Amino acid sequence: MRRHIPSTRALLTFDAVARHHGVGKAAEELCLTHSAVSQQLRLLESQIGVRLVQRTARGTELTDAGRRYHGQIAGDLMRLQNHTLEAMAQRVDGLRLIVGAVPVLAEGWLTPLLPQFIALNPGCSLHLQVFPTDLYMADMPFDVGVQYDDAVWPGADARPLMGEFCVAVCSPRAKGRAAMARGDFRAAPLLQLRTRMGAWEEWFAQTPHAQPPESLVTGHRFDLFSSLVAAVRADLGVGLVPAYYVERELRSGELLLACAHRAPSSRGYSVFMAPNRTADPLAEAFVAWLCEAGAGAVSQPQA
């Protein structure tokens, strides 16, 4: 079956014309003559069968169809460039490991530890990518995954990494700090993470003598832990976060424990090795190193 894919040169020419709103500047960027750019545009239009650009009193402009088409291909061209650059970056004699991780663990725990692994494996090029929590992919693009225990990866070798403990944190400027330190949260504005709307209920159920506010699900809501922690810094309310995620902020005094209780979460983390990487020495070394680091994190008291 014939593929309806225009030449890359024609697409890049059209993209340049669309970005510069004209042929002249596009020709300068591409080091082509004005007529060569026009020729590529005509070639693209003839292949698609749709007029993409038009001449007006103000110069060259995209048609409605041209604007829609450019909006669709611009991202594709960028992805194609990134894929090509990634392929170019691979050394023949180099070792590469693609690690997918849930963002909160990658930011707050894994990334600060990576220099240790790189020091042990100096020839390794490590690519850390987002392992989405709310999306199922039948064919995972990772060599190793670090995710919640209940993540689904058919055929992968799953190993327990560590549990999760959550703490309530607030700004040093927060009102009612003395009351919260005693467990009295009745006047505390609770901040919510959209994907963990039951977290506060779980935490209060494990916190002795705590007095929760009337509602445990109202308050400002955020999609990311990073946004929620930024809101705590801004004194918008009290946040419930994994203890490892705010260790540096607690040590520096940027954030404070609203209450000393550290409650185990119902969520834990596991390491997954791709089915086609179980005999890979580098992947095995990374998983073993990661599990050792996870065991150390559990055994040591956190802030």
PASEBA-1860 file (N, C-alpha, C; in nm, 3 decimals):
! residues 303
1> MRRHIPST> 0.084/-0.120/0.000/0.000/0.000/0.000/0.088/0.125/0.000 ~ 0.057/0.217/-0.087/0.136/0.339/-0.100/0.116/0.430/0.020 ~ 0.226/0.480/0.073/0.219/0.571/0.188/0.210/0.715/0.139 ~ 0.121/0.789/0.202/0.103/0.930/0.165/0.188/1.016/0.259 ~ 0.319/1.009/0.243/0.411/1.086/0.325/0.493/1.177/0.233 ~ 0.478/1.308/0.244/0.556/1.401/0.160/0.704/1.393/0.194 ~ 0.785/1.452/0.109/0.929/1.454/0.134/0.959/1.540/0.257 ~ 1.063/1.500/0.330/1.102/1.576/0.448/1.141/1.719/0.411
9> RALLTFDA> 1.204/1.736/0.295/1.247/1.870/0.253/1.126/1.959/0.232 ~ 1.021/1.906/0.170/0.900/1.987/0.147/0.834/2.024/0.280 ~ 0.830/1.929/0.374/0.767/1.957/0.504/0.846/2.060/0.583 ~ 0.979/2.050/0.581/1.062/2.147/0.652/1.048/2.286/0.590 ~ 1.035/2.290/0.459/1.017/2.418/0.392/0.884/2.481/0.432 ~ 0.779/2.402/0.430/0.648/2.451/0.471/0.649/2.497/0.616 ~ 0.715/2.422/0.703/0.726/2.458/0.845/0.796/2.592/0.862 ~ 0.904/2.613/0.787/0.977/2.740/0.796/0.892/2.856/0.749
17> VARHHGVG> 0.820/2.837/0.639/0.731/2.942/0.588/0.623/2.974/0.691 ~ 0.567/2.872/0.754/0.462/2.893/0.853/0.515/2.967/0.976 ~ 0.634/2.932/1.021/0.691/2.996/1.141/0.731/3.141/1.115 ~ 0.783/3.168/0.995/0.830/3.303/0.962/0.724/3.389/0.894 ~ 0.608/3.332/0.867/0.499/3.405/0.803/0.542/3.466/0.670 ~ 0.624/3.393/0.598/0.667/3.445/0.469/0.775/3.360/0.406 ~ 0.795/3.377/0.276/0.891/3.297/0.201/1.033/3.349/0.220 ~ 1.049/3.481/0.227/1.182/3.541/0.231/1.266/3.493/0.348
25> KAAEELCL> 1.213/3.506/0.470/1.288/3.465/0.589/1.305/3.314/0.595 ~ 1.206/3.241/0.542/1.219/3.095/0.537/1.334/3.056/0.445 ~ 1.347/3.126/0.333/1.457/3.097/0.240/1.593/3.124/0.306 ~ 1.602/3.232/0.385/1.727/3.262/0.455/1.762/3.152/0.555 ~ 1.663/3.106/0.631/1.688/3.002/0.730/1.735/2.873/0.664 ~ 1.674/2.838/0.551/1.702/2.711/0.485/1.818/2.720/0.385 ~ 1.872/2.842/0.367/1.979/2.865/0.269/1.934/2.822/0.128 ~ 1.812/2.861/0.092/1.755/2.833/-0.040/1.718/2.964/-0.106
33> THSAVSQQ> 1.698/2.958/-0.237/1.649/3.076/-0.308/1.499/3.088/-0.287 ~ 1.448/3.206/-0.314/1.305/3.231/-0.301/1.226/3.135/-0.391 ~ 1.276/3.115/-0.514/1.206/3.027/-0.608/1.210/2.882/-0.564 ~ 1.320/2.839/-0.499/1.329/2.701/-0.452/1.228/2.674/-0.341 ~ 1.208/2.772/-0.252/1.107/2.757/-0.148/0.969/2.748/-0.210 ~ 0.940/2.834/-0.304/0.809/2.832/-0.371/0.787/2.699/-0.441 ~ 0.892/2.646/-0.501/0.880/2.518/-0.571/0.846/2.405/-0.473 ~ 0.909/2.405/-0.356/0.879/2.302/-0.256/0.736/2.314/-0.205
41> LRLLESQI> 0.689/2.438/-0.191/0.550/2.457/-0.148/0.452/2.404/-0.252 ~ 0.480/2.433/-0.378/0.391/2.383/-0.485/0.394/2.231/-0.490 ~ 0.512/2.172/-0.470/0.524/2.026/-0.470/0.440/1.964/-0.359 ~ 0.446/2.025/-0.239/0.370/1.974/-0.125/0.220/1.987/-0.150 ~ 0.179/2.102/-0.202/0.036/2.124/-0.228/-0.017/2.029/-0.335 ~ 0.065/2.001/-0.436/0.020/1.910/-0.541/0.007/1.768/-0.489 ~ 0.094/1.729/-0.397/0.086/1.594/-0.343/-0.033/1.580/-0.250 ~ -0.061/1.683/-0.172/-0.172/1.677/-0.077/-0.305/1.704/-0.147
49> GVRLVQRT> -0.300/1.788/-0.248/-0.422/1.825/-0.318/-0.500/1.933/-0.249 ~ -0.431/2.010/-0.163/-0.495/2.117/-0.087/-0.404/2.238/-0.090 ~ -0.463/2.356/-0.104/-0.384/2.478/-0.101/-0.350/2.513/0.043 ~ -0.218/2.529/0.068/-0.171/2.553/0.204/-0.132/2.698/0.230 ~ -0.085/2.769/0.126/-0.044/2.908/0.141/-0.113/2.992/0.035 ~ -0.123/3.121/0.062/-0.184/3.212/-0.033/-0.116/3.348/-0.026 ~ -0.115/3.416/-0.138/-0.059/3.550/-0.145/-0.167/3.652/-0.110 ~ -0.134/3.745/-0.022/-0.226/3.852/0.015/-0.150/3.984/0.004
57> ARGTELTD> -0.221/4.092/0.031/-0.157/4.223/0.026/-0.048/4.236/0.131 ~ -0.056/4.155/0.237/0.043/4.160/0.344/0.156/4.059/0.324 ~ 0.148/3.980/0.218/0.254/3.882/0.190/0.197/3.742/0.184 ~ 0.278/3.645/0.221/0.238/3.504/0.217/0.174/3.465/0.350 ~ 0.055/3.405/0.343/-0.016/3.362/0.462/-0.064/3.219/0.443 ~ -0.083/3.150/0.554/-0.138/3.015/0.548/-0.289/3.022/0.530 ~ -0.341/2.928/0.454/-0.486/2.912/0.446/-0.535/2.844/0.572 ~ -0.666/2.832/0.589/-0.719/2.761/0.706/-0.668/2.617/0.708
65> AGRRYHGQ> -0.668/2.553/0.591/-0.617/2.416/0.583/-0.468/2.412/0.615 ~ -0.394/2.515/0.571/-0.251/2.521/0.600/-0.223/2.535/0.747 ~ -0.303/2.617/0.816/-0.282/2.635/0.961/-0.310/2.505/1.036 ~ -0.415/2.435/0.996/-0.446/2.307/1.061/-0.334/2.206/1.036 ~ -0.290/2.199/0.911/-0.187/2.101/0.875/-0.055/2.131/0.947 ~ -0.019/2.259/0.955/0.105/2.293/1.024/0.096/2.260/1.172 ~ -0.019/2.285/1.233/-0.036/2.250/1.373/-0.019/2.102/1.399 ~ -0.053/2.020/1.298/-0.042/1.875/1.313/0.100/1.824/1.290
73> IAGDLMRL> 0.172/1.883/1.192/0.304/1.828/1.156/0.418/1.889/1.236 ~ 0.397/2.006/1.296/0.508/2.072/1.366/0.564/1.983/1.477 ~ 0.475/1.923/1.555/0.519/1.833/1.662/0.584/1.707/1.607 ~ 0.533/1.659/1.493/0.591/1.539/1.432/0.734/1.565/1.385 ~ 0.758/1.682/1.328/0.893/1.716/1.284/0.989/1.728/1.403 ~ 0.940/1.786/1.512/1.024/1.797/1.631/1.057/1.660/1.688 ~ 0.957/1.570/1.691/0.982/1.435/1.742/1.080/1.360/1.652 ~ 1.066/1.377/1.520/1.158/1.312/1.427/1.301/1.361/1.451
81> QNHTLEAM> 1.316/1.492/1.473/1.448/1.547/1.501/1.505/1.490/1.630 ~ 1.421/1.482/1.735/1.468/1.430/1.863/1.508/1.283/1.852 ~ 1.430/1.204/1.778/1.464/1.063/1.761/1.598/1.049/1.688 ~ 1.620/1.135/1.588/1.744/1.130/1.512/1.863/1.170/1.598 ~ 1.847/1.276/1.677/1.955/1.319/1.765/1.987/1.214/1.870 ~ 1.883/1.146/1.918/1.905/1.040/2.016/1.984/0.925/1.955 ~ 1.951/0.890/1.830/2.025/0.784/1.762/2.170/0.825/1.739 ~ 2.191/0.953/1.703/2.327/1.003/1.680/2.410/1.003/1.808
89> AQRVDGLR> 2.342/1.017/1.922/2.414/1.027/2.050/2.463/0.893/2.101 ~ 2.419/0.784/2.040/2.460/0.652/2.088/2.596/0.614/2.031 ~ 2.693/0.591/2.120/2.825/0.547/2.078/2.822/0.397/2.053 ~ 2.898/0.355/1.957/2.905/0.212/1.926/2.957/0.134/2.045 ~ 3.052/0.192/2.118/3.113/0.122/2.231/3.049/0.161/2.365 ~ 2.940/0.239/2.358/2.879/0.287/2.482/2.770/0.195/2.533 ~ 2.731/0.216/2.658/2.624/0.140/2.721/2.511/0.236/2.755 ~ 2.390/0.198/2.719/2.277/0.286/2.744/2.170/0.211/2.821
97> LIVGAVPV> 2.107/0.282/2.914/2.001/0.224/2.994/1.884/0.322/2.997 ~ 1.767/0.277/2.955/1.648/0.360/2.955/1.565/0.323/3.078 ~ 1.548/0.419/3.167/1.478/0.397/3.293/1.351/0.480/3.295 ~ 1.239/0.415/3.314/1.112/0.486/3.331/1.076/0.491/3.478 ~ 1.038/0.607/3.527/1.009/0.621/3.671/0.888/0.710/3.693 ~ 0.811/0.677/3.796/0.701/0.764/3.836/0.762/0.898/3.878 ~ 0.708/1.010/3.831/0.775/1.140/3.849/0.810/1.176/3.993 ~ 0.720/1.151/4.088/0.748/1.193/4.225/0.871/1.121/4.281
105> LAEGWLTP> 0.886/0.993/4.249/1.002/0.919/4.298/1.129/0.959/4.223 ~ 1.115/0.986/4.093/1.231/1.026/4.013/1.287/1.159/4.063 ~ 1.200/1.255/4.091/1.244/1.389/4.134/1.298/1.388/4.277 ~ 1.225/1.322/4.365/1.256/1.336/4.507/1.354/1.236/4.562 ~ 1.375/1.123/4.492/1.460/1.019/4.551/1.564/0.965/4.452 ~ 1.520/0.925/4.332/1.610/0.856/4.241/1.718/0.946/4.182 ~ 1.679/1.063/4.128/1.776/1.149/4.060/1.893/1.190/4.149 ~ 1.871/1.230/4.275/1.987/1.264/4.359/2.083/1.148/4.383
113> LLPQFIAL> 2.036/1.024/4.366/2.122/0.907/4.389/2.200/0.866/4.264 ~ 2.157/0.910/4.146/2.215/0.861/4.022/2.367/0.881/4.010 ~ 2.425/0.991/4.062/2.572/1.002/4.054/2.645/0.883/4.113 ~ 2.588/0.819/4.213/2.652/0.701/4.272/2.660/0.587/4.170 ~ 2.550/0.565/4.097/2.550/0.457/3.998/2.641/0.490/3.881 ~ 2.640/0.616/3.837/2.726/0.656/3.725/2.873/0.642/3.763 ~ 2.906/0.669/3.889/3.046/0.654/3.934/3.089/0.508/3.928 ~ 2.994/0.417/3.953/3.024/0.274/3.947/3.026/0.223/3.803
121> NPGCSLHL> 2.956/0.294/3.714/2.946/0.252/3.573/2.971/0.374/3.485 ~ 3.094/0.422/3.478/3.124/0.548/3.408/3.096/0.546/3.258 ~ 3.089/0.430/3.196/3.062/0.425/3.052/2.915/0.421/3.018 ~ 2.829/0.431/3.119/2.685/0.418/3.098/2.621/0.554/3.067 ~ 2.536/0.556/2.966/2.452/0.672/2.936/2.311/0.638/2.981 ~ 2.263/0.710/3.082/2.134/0.677/3.142/2.028/0.777/3.095 ~ 1.916/0.726/3.045/1.805/0.808/2.999/1.689/0.789/3.096 ~ 1.656/0.893/3.170/1.547/0.885/3.267/1.422/0.947/3.205
129> QVFPTDLY> 1.316/0.867/3.195/1.192/0.909/3.131/1.075/0.890/3.226 ~ 0.963/0.953/3.194/0.843/0.942/3.277/0.773/0.810/3.249 ~ 0.749/0.734/3.354/0.668/0.613/3.349/0.529/0.654/3.395 ~ 0.434/0.679/3.304/0.305/0.735/3.343/0.228/0.642/3.436 ~ 0.163/0.700/3.535/0.090/0.621/3.633/-0.052/0.588/3.588 ~ -0.109/0.668/3.497/-0.250/0.649/3.462/-0.267/0.607/3.316 ~ -0.164/0.546/3.258/-0.171/0.506/3.118/-0.113/0.367/3.103 ~ -0.189/0.278/3.040/-0.140/0.142/3.017/-0.077/0.134/2.879
137> MADMPFDV> 0.047/0.083/2.875/0.116/0.062/2.749/0.153/-0.085/2.738 ~ 0.107/-0.150/2.632/0.136/-0.292/2.616/0.284/-0.316/2.592 ~ 0.349/-0.226/2.522/0.491/-0.240/2.491/0.567/-0.126/2.558 ~ 0.622/-0.152/2.675/0.692/-0.049/2.750/0.825/-0.014/2.682 ~ 0.857/0.114/2.668/0.982/0.154/2.600/1.102/0.163/2.694 ~ 1.098/0.094/2.809/1.203/0.106/2.909/1.278/-0.025/2.925 ~ 1.403/-0.013/2.969/1.480/-0.130/3.011/1.445/-0.166/3.155 ~ 1.429/-0.063/3.237/1.395/-0.079/3.378/1.286/0.022/3.413
145> GVQYDDAV> 1.191/-0.018/3.494/1.086/0.073/3.538/1.083/0.081/3.690 ~ 1.055/0.199/3.742/1.039/0.220/3.886/0.900/0.279/3.905 ~ 0.811/0.199/3.962/0.671/0.238/3.967/0.608/0.192/4.097 ~ 0.479/0.228/4.112/0.404/0.179/4.227/0.388/0.027/4.217 ~ 0.366/-0.036/4.331/0.358/-0.182/4.336/0.252/-0.239/4.242 ~ 0.145/-0.164/4.223/0.034/-0.218/4.144/0.046/-0.186/3.996 ~ 0.160/-0.137/3.951/0.179/-0.109/3.808/0.171/-0.238/3.728 ~ 0.120/-0.227/3.606/0.102/-0.344/3.519/0.208/-0.342/3.409
153> WPGADARP> 0.292/-0.444/3.408/0.391/-0.462/3.302/0.402/-0.612/3.275 ~ 0.322/-0.664/3.184/0.321/-0.809/3.159/0.459/-0.862/3.122 ~ 0.498/-0.970/3.189/0.624/-1.036/3.157/0.745/-0.979/3.225 ~ 0.732/-0.863/3.289/0.848/-0.800/3.353/0.882/-0.871/3.484 ~ 1.009/-0.865/3.520/1.056/-0.919/3.647/1.041/-0.809/3.752 ~ 0.943/-0.824/3.842/0.913/-0.722/3.943/0.976/-0.757/4.076 ~ 1.042/-0.658/4.138/1.105/-0.677/4.268/1.065/-0.562/4.360 ~ 1.034/-0.590/4.486/0.998/-0.483/4.581/1.115/-0.386/4.598
161> LMGEFCVA> 1.083/-0.257/4.603/1.187/-0.156/4.621/1.181/-0.098/4.761 ~ 1.071/-0.032/4.795/1.059/0.026/4.929/0.915/0.071/4.952 ~ 0.882/0.087/5.078/0.751/0.140/5.113/0.751/0.292/5.109 ~ 0.635/0.348/5.134/0.621/0.494/5.132/0.562/0.540/5.265 ~ 0.622/0.644/5.322/0.571/0.706/5.443/0.537/0.851/5.413 ~ 0.422/0.896/5.459/0.376/1.031/5.429/0.378/1.120/5.553 ~ 0.410/1.247/5.529/0.414/1.346/5.638/0.334/1.468/5.597 ~ 0.281/1.536/5.696/0.208/1.661/5.672/0.306/1.776/5.690
169> VCSPRAKG> 0.316/1.863/5.590/0.413/1.972/5.594/0.342/2.106/5.576 ~ 0.404/2.210/5.630/0.347/2.343/5.620/0.459/2.445/5.606 ~ 0.421/2.566/5.576/0.516/2.676/5.568/0.552/2.723/5.709 ~ 0.675/2.774/5.730/0.707/2.832/5.861/0.615/2.946/5.899 ~ 0.548/3.006/5.799/0.457/3.119/5.826/0.314/3.073/5.855 ~ 0.290/2.943/5.852/0.153/2.892/5.864/0.092/2.926/6.000 ~ -0.034/2.967/5.997/-0.106/2.993/6.121/-0.149/2.859/6.182 ~ -0.164/2.856/6.310/-0.211/2.736/6.378/-0.108/2.625/6.388
177> RAAMARGD> 0.021/2.660/6.380/0.125/2.556/6.385/0.125/2.484/6.520 ~ 0.103/2.556/6.625/0.104/2.493/6.758/-0.011/2.393/6.770 ~ -0.127/2.431/6.718/-0.242/2.340/6.723/-0.216/2.215/6.639 ~ -0.160/2.232/6.519/-0.133/2.117/6.433/-0.028/2.026/6.495 ~ 0.069/2.084/6.565/0.172/2.002/6.630/0.109/1.911/6.735 ~ -0.005/1.953/6.793/-0.077/1.870/6.890/-0.174/1.774/6.822 ~ -0.182/1.784/6.688/-0.274/1.697/6.614/-0.407/1.761/6.584 ~ -0.422/1.889/6.615/-0.548/1.959/6.592/-0.544/2.027/6.455
185> FRAAPLLQ> -0.608/1.965/6.357/-0.611/2.017/6.221/-0.749/2.073/6.185 ~ -0.832/2.099/6.284/-0.969/2.140/6.255/-0.976/2.270/6.175 ~ -0.879/2.359/6.193/-0.880/2.486/6.120/-0.779/2.488/6.006 ~ -0.718/2.374/5.977/-0.611/2.369/5.877/-0.668/2.354/5.736 ~ -0.623/2.437/5.641/-0.663/2.419/5.501/-0.580/2.307/5.437 ~ -0.644/2.197/5.404/-0.573/2.082/5.349/-0.561/2.095/5.198 ~ -0.441/2.076/5.149/-0.418/2.074/5.005/-0.433/1.932/4.952 ~ -0.486/1.919/4.832/-0.519/1.788/4.777/-0.440/1.757/4.652
193> LRTRMGAW> -0.397/1.632/4.638/-0.342/1.583/4.513/-0.454/1.509/4.441 ~ -0.477/1.547/4.315/-0.594/1.495/4.242/-0.595/1.342/4.237 ~ -0.478/1.279/4.223/-0.473/1.134/4.209/-0.472/1.061/4.343 ~ -0.475/1.137/4.455/-0.475/1.074/4.587/-0.578/1.142/4.678 ~ -0.701/1.144/4.632/-0.803/1.216/4.707/-0.837/1.151/4.841 ~ -0.799/1.025/4.861/-0.825/0.959/4.989/-0.706/0.957/5.083 ~ -0.599/1.028/5.046/-0.475/1.020/5.124/-0.489/1.079/5.264 ~ -0.558/1.193/5.275/-0.572/1.254/5.407/-0.654/1.165/5.501
201> EEWFAQTP> -0.758/1.102/5.449/-0.838/1.012/5.532/-0.752/0.897/5.584 ~ -0.668/0.841/5.498/-0.579/0.732/5.538/-0.480/0.780/5.644 ~ -0.425/0.900/5.625/-0.326/0.952/5.718/-0.387/0.978/5.856 ~ -0.504/1.042/5.860/-0.568/1.072/5.989/-0.608/0.944/6.062 ~ -0.644/0.840/5.985/-0.683/0.714/6.048/-0.565/0.649/6.121 ~ -0.443/0.684/6.082/-0.323/0.626/6.143/-0.254/0.722/6.240 ~ -0.310/0.841/6.258/-0.247/0.942/6.344/-0.321/0.949/6.477 ~ -0.262/0.901/6.586/-0.331/0.894/6.715/-0.374/1.032/6.765
209> HAQPPESL> -0.497/1.038/6.815/-0.552/1.158/6.880/-0.562/1.278/6.785 ~ -0.551/1.255/6.655/-0.560/1.368/6.562/-0.705/1.413/6.547 ~ -0.722/1.542/6.528/-0.855/1.600/6.508/-0.860/1.659/6.366 ~ -0.926/1.591/6.275/-0.929/1.639/6.136/-1.032/1.749/6.118 ~ -1.020/1.825/6.009/-1.124/1.923/5.977/-1.252/1.852/5.937 ~ -1.359/1.929/5.922/-1.489/1.870/5.891/-1.487/1.793/5.760 ~ -1.418/1.845/5.660/-1.409/1.777/5.531/-1.263/1.746/5.500 ~ -1.239/1.625/5.451/-1.103/1.583/5.416/-1.077/1.587/5.266
217> VTGHRFDL> -1.174/1.633/5.188/-1.155/1.634/5.043/-1.173/1.772/4.981 ~ -1.199/1.873/5.061/-1.208/2.008/5.007/-1.072/2.074/5.012 ~ -1.060/2.189/4.947/-0.933/2.262/4.946/-0.874/2.269/4.807 ~ -0.768/2.345/4.794/-0.701/2.360/4.665/-0.651/2.224/4.618 ~ -0.661/2.200/4.488/-0.629/2.069/4.432/-0.521/2.083/4.324 ~ -0.429/1.987/4.320/-0.316/1.994/4.227/-0.295/1.859/4.159 ~ -0.237/1.863/4.040/-0.209/1.742/3.964/-0.073/1.681/3.998 ~ 0.022/1.763/4.043/0.159/1.718/4.065/0.203/1.747/4.208
225> FSSLVAAV> 0.287/1.660/4.263/0.344/1.686/4.395/0.428/1.813/4.394 ~ 0.498/1.839/4.284/0.581/1.959/4.277/0.496/2.085/4.290 ~ 0.379/2.085/4.229/0.288/2.200/4.241/0.231/2.210/4.381 ~ 0.199/2.097/4.440/0.145/2.098/4.575/0.247/2.151/4.675 ~ 0.373/2.107/4.662/0.477/2.155/4.753/0.502/2.304/4.733 ~ 0.495/2.350/4.608/0.509/2.494/4.583/0.397/2.571/4.652 ~ 0.277/2.513/4.654/0.165/2.578/4.722/0.186/2.581/4.873 ~ 0.247/2.477/4.929/0.278/2.477/5.072/0.379/2.587/5.102
233> RADLGVGL> 0.482/2.600/5.016/0.581/2.708/5.037/0.513/2.844/5.037 ~ 0.413/2.859/4.949/0.342/2.987/4.940/0.241/3.005/5.050 ~ 0.233/2.910/5.144/0.143/2.916/5.259/-0.004/2.914/5.217 ~ -0.034/2.833/5.115/-0.174/2.814/5.076/-0.244/2.710/5.162 ~ -0.166/2.630/5.234/-0.226/2.527/5.316/-0.125/2.422/5.357 ~ -0.176/2.310/5.408/-0.094/2.200/5.456/-0.095/2.090/5.351 ~ 0.023/2.035/5.321/0.033/1.931/5.220/0.071/1.797/5.280 ~ 0.020/1.690/5.221/0.055/1.555/5.262/0.138/1.494/5.150
241> VPAYYVER> 0.264/1.463/5.180/0.358/1.421/5.075/0.445/1.306/5.125 ~ 0.503/1.227/5.034/0.599/1.125/5.076/0.716/1.191/5.148 ~ 0.762/1.130/5.256/0.867/1.191/5.338/0.995/1.214/5.258 ~ 1.030/1.120/5.169/1.155/1.136/5.092/1.151/1.257/5.001 ~ 1.029/1.298/4.961/1.016/1.405/4.864/1.050/1.542/4.921 ~ 1.043/1.558/5.052/1.065/1.690/5.112/1.180/1.688/5.213 ~ 1.267/1.588/5.205/1.378/1.581/5.301/1.465/1.706/5.299 ~ 1.500/1.752/5.179/1.588/1.870/5.169/1.520/1.994/5.223
249> ELRSGELL> 1.392/2.013/5.192/1.318/2.130/5.240/1.304/2.129/5.392 ~ 1.286/2.009/5.448/1.274/2.000/5.594/1.408/2.026/5.662 ~ 1.517/1.977/5.602/1.649/2.001/5.661/1.687/2.149/5.656 ~ 1.648/2.216/5.548/1.684/2.358/5.532/1.592/2.451/5.611 ~ 1.478/2.399/5.656/1.382/2.484/5.727/1.286/2.555/5.635 ~ 1.296/2.527/5.504/1.204/2.590/5.409/1.061/2.544/5.434 ~ 1.047/2.417/5.475/0.918/2.362/5.517/0.934/2.304/5.656 ~ 0.821/2.289/5.725/0.821/2.231/5.859/0.720/2.117/5.866
257> LACAHRAP> 0.746/2.023/5.956/0.646/1.920/5.982/0.531/1.985/6.058 ~ 0.411/1.976/6.001/0.294/2.029/6.072/0.264/1.944/6.194 ~ 0.295/1.815/6.183/0.275/1.719/6.291/0.386/1.616/6.278 ~ 0.437/1.568/6.391/0.554/1.480/6.387/0.521/1.341/6.335 ~ 0.394/1.305/6.325/0.359/1.168/6.288/0.395/1.139/6.142 ~ 0.453/1.023/6.123/0.495/0.975/5.991/0.420/0.845/5.965 ~ 0.321/0.849/5.875/0.231/0.735/5.859/0.265/0.655/5.733 ~ 0.264/0.522/5.744/0.287/0.441/5.624/0.172/0.455/5.526
265> SSRGYSVF> 0.206/0.466/5.399/0.106/0.476/5.294/0.068/0.337/5.247 ~ -0.049/0.326/5.189/-0.091/0.198/5.131/-0.018/0.170/5.001 ~ 0.058/0.269/4.952/0.131/0.253/4.826/0.278/0.226/4.856 ~ 0.337/0.137/4.777/0.479/0.111/4.784/0.535/0.113/4.643 ~ 0.664/0.094/4.630/0.730/0.101/4.500/0.800/-0.031/4.467 ~ 0.804/-0.063/4.339/0.873/-0.182/4.290/0.960/-0.145/4.171 ~ 1.059/-0.230/4.145/1.145/-0.217/4.028/1.105/-0.324/3.928 ~ 1.087/-0.285/3.803/1.048/-0.378/3.698/1.160/-0.384/3.593
273> MAPNRTAD> 1.202/-0.507/3.560/1.300/-0.524/3.453/1.229/-0.579/3.330 ~ 1.252/-0.514/3.216/1.186/-0.555/3.092/1.215/-0.701/3.061 ~ 1.117/-0.771/3.003/1.137/-0.914/2.972/1.259/-0.941/2.884 ~ 1.292/-0.850/2.795/1.406/-0.871/2.705/1.537/-0.819/2.762 ~ 1.538/-0.781/2.890/1.661/-0.730/2.952/1.703/-0.812/3.073 ~ 1.640/-0.926/3.096/1.671/-1.004/3.216/1.812/-1.061/3.214 ~ 1.873/-1.073/3.095/2.011/-1.124/3.087/2.111/-1.012/3.061 ~ 2.066/-0.887/3.072/2.152/-0.773/3.046/2.230/-0.738/3.175
281> PLAEAFVA> 2.363/-0.747/3.174/2.441/-0.719/3.296/2.420/-0.578/3.348 ~ 2.408/-0.479/3.258/2.392/-0.341/3.304/2.256/-0.323/3.372 ~ 2.150/-0.377/3.311/2.017/-0.365/3.371/2.013/-0.436/3.505 ~ 2.074/-0.553/3.514/2.077/-0.627/3.639/2.155/-0.551/3.746 ~ 2.266/-0.489/3.706/2.346/-0.411/3.800/2.267/-0.292/3.852 ~ 2.191/-0.228/3.764/2.112/-0.112/3.805/2.002/-0.153/3.902 ~ 1.932/-0.262/3.871/1.825/-0.309/3.958/1.879/-0.349/4.094 ~ 1.992/-0.420/4.097/2.051/-0.460/4.225/2.093/-0.338/4.306
289> WLCEAGAG> 2.155/-0.240/4.240/2.197/-0.117/4.309/2.076/-0.042/4.363 ~ 1.968/-0.037/4.282/1.848/0.036/4.321/1.781/-0.031/4.441 ~ 1.773/-0.164/4.440/1.711/-0.234/4.552/1.790/-0.215/4.680 ~ 1.923/-0.211/4.669/2.007/-0.185/4.786/1.983/-0.044/4.840 ~ 1.971/0.052/4.748/1.943/0.190/4.791/1.806/0.200/4.854 ~ 1.708/0.127/4.800/1.574/0.128/4.857/1.571/0.068/4.997 ~ 1.647/-0.040/5.017/1.653/-0.101/5.150/1.715/-0.004/5.250 ~ 1.816/0.072/5.206/1.878/0.171/5.293/1.783/0.284/5.329
297> AVSQPQA> 1.700/0.323/5.233/1.606/0.433/5.257/1.500/0.392/5.359 ~ 1.459/0.265/5.356/1.359/0.218/5.450/1.416/0.203/5.589 ~ 1.542/0.160/5.600/1.602/0.135/5.731/1.643/0.260/5.804 ~ 1.664/0.371/5.727/1.708/0.495/5.790/1.591/0.584/5.822 ~ 1.587/0.649/5.937/1.479/0.742/5.969/1.481/0.861/5.876 ~ 1.365/0.904/5.833/1.356/1.020/5.746/1.311/1.141/5.825 ~ 1.332/1.259/5.762/1.300/1.383/5.833/1.152/1.391/5.866
END
